[in-house]
């Protein structure tokens, strides 16, 4: 067995985050780790990363007991981690991000040998079958390209175990399928993979076995063949889930909240029409690149309208900027939330108040 965790317990003042959890992973295996928020998944992974010290329990690598006291210990033992929000530096290229923190090859011990560094990056790409441009700045890469750079960065350390925390959070279906192909390739190299996700469809597509946590305890370990969605949900929640036979509810009213007619924009949308009723959830579906994100941006005033109209509760509106949309009650949770949804350099309070900043300044409230 590549990794064994026995009786892992983590106590905080007044909180038992993990209660005698056993966990195992074999070489070349994808072990999905699932559970509701607060089940203990993150704490378990942080113990492996050396970011959290366990209260009780033991960790074994290939049968040898190890003590992970710091992130450096974890990396030296063969662990690599890819977190949901990513850890890349936008102002650097993909290649620089991959090898950051390592000793760069140099010419005469002074200048960085960029050609040698590029060669190392290309060899890494070829070895694991990952196609991505290394010279472009990370800030100009798509979510999938960024994820590929993160994977190459992790693989450059020659890991035995790779932990993927919600890796598809900002990816489209097509991009997710590409990521799964990469994961299958990594299995062939004998890398053990811990895959954390809330999406059960993904778990069935990529995992060999599934470990379920609930309230800090391990409640099940299942092979993918014996697992079903209903069974996993029951383990996660500790109760049966009633099937909703009819999704039409009384909350949907006859009043139109939003009406889009023959919308065409500078970004390439053509003759888009739909209606959204008060109390209704409307799904927008399509393959990657077909315009879903562009439609969202247009409704937020972040596109140029060439033709058509937008009505909110029967009144035609002009959305020339995101501020116009906000004033009319339209908000957006973007696909890439760290890039377009928040400003990482600002505090939580500052981010929360950005849309209503003028009101707070007007009232002379402290920020």
For each residue, the residues with C-beta under 8 A, 3 or more apart:
1: 4 24 25 26 60 62 63
2: 25 26 27 29 61 62 160 161 192
3: 23 24 25 59 60 61 161 192
4: 1 22 23 24 59 60 63
5: 8 21 22 23 24 44 47 48 57 58 59 60
6: 22 57 58 59 60
7: 20 21 22 56 57 58
8: 5 18 20 21 22 23 44 47 54 56 57 59
9: 16 18 19 20 21 54 55 56 57
10: 16 17 18 40 43 47 52 54 55 216
11: 15 16 17 55
12: 15 16 17
13:
14:
15: 11 12
16: 9 10 11 12 19 216
17: 10 11 12 40 43 216
18: 8 9 10 21 40 43 44 47 54 216 217
19: 9 16 215 216 217
20: 7 8 9 56 57 217
21: 5 7 8 9 18 40 44 57 213 216 217 218
22: 4 5 6 7 8 218
23: 3 4 5 8 31 33 44 211 218
24: 1 3 4 5 31
25: 1 2 3 29 31 161 192 193 194
26: 1 2 29 192
27: 2 160 190 191 192
28: 187 188 189 190 191 192
29: 2 25 26 187 192 193 208 209
30: 183 187 193 195 206 207 208 209
31: 23 24 25 192 193 194 195 207 208 209 210 211
32: 195 196 197 203 206 207 209 210 211
33: 23 41 44 45 194 195 196 210 211 213
34: 41 196 197 198 200 203 210 211 212 213 232 236
35: 39 40 41 212 213 214 236
36: 39 214 236 237
37:
38: 215
39: 35 36 213 214 215 216 236
40: 10 17 18 21 35 43 44 213 215 216 217
41: 33 34 35 44 45 196 213
42: 45 46 165
43: 10 17 18 40 46 47 52 216
44: 5 8 18 21 23 33 40 41 47 48 213
45: 33 41 42 48 49 81 163 165 194 196
46: 42 43 49 51 52
47: 5 8 10 18 43 44 50 51 52 53 54 59 68
48: 5 44 45 59 68 74 79 161 163 194
49: 45 46 52 68 71 74 79 81 163
50: 47 68 69 70 71 72 73 74
51: 46 47 71
52: 10 43 46 47 49
53: 47 69
54: 8 9 10 18 47 57 59
55: 9 10 11
56: 7 8 9 20
57: 5 6 7 8 9 20 21 54
58: 5 6 7 65
59: 3 4 5 6 8 47 48 54 65 66 67 68
60: 1 3 4 5 6 63 64 65 66
61: 2 3 64 66 77 78 160
62: 1 2
63: 1 4 60
64: 60 61
65: 58 59 60
66: 59 60 61 77
67: 59 73
68: 47 48 49 50 59 73 74 77 79
69: 50 53 73
70: 50 73 74
71: 49 50 51 74 75
72: 50 75 76
73: 50 67 68 69 70 76 77
74: 48 49 50 68 70 71 77 79 81
75: 71 72 78 79 80 157
76: 72 73
77: 61 66 68 73 74 160
78: 61 75 158 159 160 161
79: 48 49 68 74 75 159 160 161 163
80: 75 154 155 157 159 161 162 163
81: 45 49 74 154 162 163 165
82: 86 87 147 150 151 154 162 163 164 165 167
83: 86 87 165
84: 165 166 167 169
85: 338
86: 82 83 146 147 150 338
87: 82 83 150
88: 92 97 138 146 149 150 153
89: 92 96 97 100 138
90: 137 138 139
91: 137 138 139
92: 88 89 96 97 100 137 138
93: 96 97 134 135 136 137 138
94: 97 98 121 132 133 134 135 136 138 141 145 149 152
95: 98 99 117 118 121 134 135
96: 89 92 93 99 100
97: 88 89 92 93 94 100 138 149 153
98: 94 95 121 124 134 149 152 153 156
99: 95 96 102 104 117 120 121 153 156
100: 89 92 96 97 153
101:
102: 99 156
103:
104: 99 112 113 117
105: 112 113 116 117 120
106: 109 110 111 112 113
107: 110 111 112 113
108: 111
109: 106
110: 106 107
111: 106 107 108
112: 104 105 106 107 117
113: 104 105 106 107 116 117
114: 117 118
115: 118 119
116: 105 113 119 120
117: 95 99 104 105 112 113 114 120 121
118: 95 114 115 121 122 134 135
119: 115 116 122 123
120: 99 105 116 117 123 124 156
121: 94 95 98 99 117 118 124 125 134 152
122: 118 119 125 126 134
123: 119 120 126 127
124: 98 120 121 127 128 130 152 155 156
125: 121 122 128 129 130 131 132 134 152
126: 122 123 129
127: 123 124
128: 124 125 151 152 155 182 185 186 189
129: 125 126 182 185
130: 124 125 148 151 152 182
131: 125 148
132: 94 125 141 145 148 149 152
133: 94 136 141 145
134: 93 94 95 98 118 121 122 125 149
135: 93 94 95 118
136: 93 94 133 140 141
137: 90 91 92 93 140 141
138: 88 89 90 91 92 93 94 97 141 146 149
139: 90 91 339
140: 136 137
141: 94 132 133 136 137 138 145 146 149
142: 145 146 175
143: 146 147 170 171 175 335 336
144: 147 148 171 172 175 178 179
145: 94 132 133 141 142 148 149
146: 86 88 138 141 142 143 149 150
147: 82 86 143 144 150 151 167 171 175 179
148: 130 131 132 144 145 151 152 182
149: 88 94 97 98 132 134 138 141 145 146 152 153
150: 82 86 87 88 146 147 153 154
151: 82 128 130 147 148 154 155 162 182
152: 94 98 121 124 125 128 130 132 148 149 155 156
153: 88 97 98 99 100 149 150 156 157
154: 80 81 82 150 151 157 159 162
155: 80 124 128 151 152 158 159 162 186
156: 98 99 102 120 124 152 153
157: 75 80 153 154
158: 78 155
159: 78 79 80 154 155 162 191
160: 2 27 61 77 78 79 190 191 192
161: 2 3 25 48 78 79 80 191 192 193 194
162: 80 81 82 151 154 155 159 186 191 192 193 194
163: 45 48 49 79 80 81 82 193 194 196
164: 82 167 183 193 194 195 196
165: 42 45 81 82 83 84 196
166: 84 169 196 197 198
167: 82 84 147 164 171 179 195 197
168: 171 175 176 179 197 199 202
169: 84 166
170: 143 335 336 337
171: 143 144 147 167 168 175 176 179
172: 144 175 176 287 288
173: 176 177 287 288
174: 177 178 287 288
175: 142 143 144 147 168 171 172 178 179 288
176: 168 171 172 173 179 180 202
177: 173 174 180 181
178: 144 174 175 181 182
179: 144 147 167 168 171 175 176 182 183
180: 176 177 183 184 202 205 206
181: 177 178 184 185
182: 128 129 130 148 151 178 179 185 186
183: 30 164 179 180 186 187 193 195 206
184: 180 181 187 188 206
185: 128 129 181 182 188 189
186: 128 155 162 182 183 189 191 193
187: 28 29 30 183 184 190 191 193
188: 28 184 185
189: 28 128 185 186
190: 27 28 160 187
191: 27 28 159 160 161 162 186 187
192: 2 3 25 26 27 28 29 31 160 161 162
193: 25 29 30 31 161 162 163 164 183 186 187
194: 25 31 33 45 48 161 162 163 164
195: 30 31 32 33 164 167 183 202 203 206 207
196: 32 33 34 41 45 163 164 165 166
197: 32 34 166 167 168 200 202 203
198: 34 166
199: 168 202 203
200: 34 197 203 204 229 232 233
201: 204 205
202: 168 176 180 195 197 199 205 206
203: 32 34 195 197 199 200 206 207 210 224 227 232
204: 200 201 207 224 227 229
205: 180 201 202
206: 30 32 180 183 184 195 202 203
207: 30 31 32 195 203 204 210 224
208: 29 30 31 223 224
209: 29 30 31 32 221 222 223 224
210: 31 32 33 34 203 207 220 221 222 223 224 227 232
211: 23 31 32 33 34 218 220 221
212: 34 35 218 219 220 221 222 232 235 236
213: 21 33 34 35 39 40 41 44 216 217 218 219
214: 35 36 39 217 219 235 236 237 238
215: 19 38 39 40
216: 10 16 17 18 19 21 39 40 43 213
217: 18 19 20 21 40 213 214
218: 21 22 23 211 212 213 221
219: 212 213 214 235 238
220: 210 211 212 235
221: 209 210 211 212 218
222: 209 210 212 226 227 231 232
223: 208 209 210 226 227
224: 203 204 207 208 209 210 227
225:
226: 222 223
227: 203 204 210 222 223 224 231 232
228: 231 232
229: 200 204 232 233
230: 233 234 241
231: 222 227 228 234 235
232: 34 200 203 210 212 222 227 228 229 235 236
233: 200 229 230 236 237 241
234: 230 231 237 238 239 240 241
235: 212 214 219 220 231 232 238
236: 34 35 36 39 212 214 232 233
237: 36 214 233 234 241
238: 214 219 234 235
239: 234
240: 234
241: 230 233 234 237
242:
243:
244: 247
245:
246:
247: 244
248: 252
249: 252 279
250:
251: 279
252: 248 249 277 278 279 280
253: 277 278 279
254: 277
255: 277 278 313
256: 259 275 276 277 278 311 313 314
257: 276 277 278 280 312 313
258: 275 276 310 311 312
259: 256 275 276 310 311 314
260: 263 272 273 274 275 299 308 309 310 311
261: 273 308 309 310 311
262: 271 272 273 307 308 309
263: 260 269 271 272 273 295 298 305 307 308 309 310
264: 269 270 271 272 305 306 307 308
265: 268 269 294 298 303 304 305 306
266: 303 304 306
267: 294 297 298 303 304
268: 265 291 294
269: 263 264 265 272 291 294 295 298 303
270: 264
271: 262 263 264 307 308
272: 260 262 263 264 269 291 295 308
273: 260 261 262 263 308
274: 260 282
275: 256 258 259 260
276: 256 257 258 259 280 282
277: 252 253 254 255 256 257 280
278: 252 253 255 256 257
279: 249 251 252 253
280: 252 257 276 277
281:
282: 274 276
283:
284: 292 295
285: 292
286: 290 291 292
287: 172 173 174 290
288: 172 173 174 175
289:
290: 286 287
291: 268 269 272 286 294 295
292: 284 285 286 295 296
293: 296 297 335
294: 265 267 268 269 291 297 298 303
295: 263 269 272 284 291 292 298 299
296: 292 293 299 300 332 334
297: 267 293 294 300 302 303 332
298: 263 265 267 269 294 295 301 302 303 305 319
299: 260 295 296 310 319 325 330 332
300: 296 297 319 322 325 330 332
301: 298 319 320 321 322 323 324 325
302: 297 298 321 322
303: 265 266 267 269 294 297 298
304: 265 266 267
305: 263 264 265 298 308 310 318 319
306: 264 265 266
307: 262 263 264 271
308: 260 261 262 263 264 271 272 273 305
309: 260 261 262 263 316
310: 258 259 260 261 263 299 305 316 317 319
311: 256 258 259 260 261 314 315 316 317
312: 257 258 315 317 328 329 330
313: 255 256 257
314: 256 259 311
315: 311 312
316: 309 310 311
317: 310 311 312 324 328
318: 305 324
319: 298 299 300 301 305 310 324 325 328 330
320: 301 324
321: 301 302 324 325
322: 300 301 302 325 326
323: 301 326 327
324: 301 317 318 319 320 321 327 328
325: 299 300 301 319 321 322 328 330 331 332
326: 322 323 329 330 331 355
327: 323 324
328: 312 317 319 324 325
329: 312 326
330: 299 300 312 319 325 326
331: 325 326 355
332: 296 297 299 300 325
333: 337 341
334: 296 337 339 340 341
335: 143 170 293 340
336: 143 170 339 340 341
337: 170 333 334 340 341 342
338: 85 86 341 342 344
339: 139 334 336
340: 334 335 336 337
341: 333 334 336 337 338
342: 337 338 346 351
343: 346 350 351 354
344: 338
345:
346: 342 343 350 351 354
347: 350 351
348: 351 352
349: 352 353 367
350: 343 346 347 353 354 367
351: 342 343 346 347 348 354
352: 348 349
353: 349 350 356 357 360 367
354: 343 346 350 351 357
355: 326 331
356: 353 359 360
357: 353 354 360 361 367
358: 361 362
359: 356 362 363
360: 353 356 357 363 365 367
361: 357 358 364 365
362: 358 359
363: 359 360
364: 361
365: 360 361
366:
367: 349 350 353 357 360
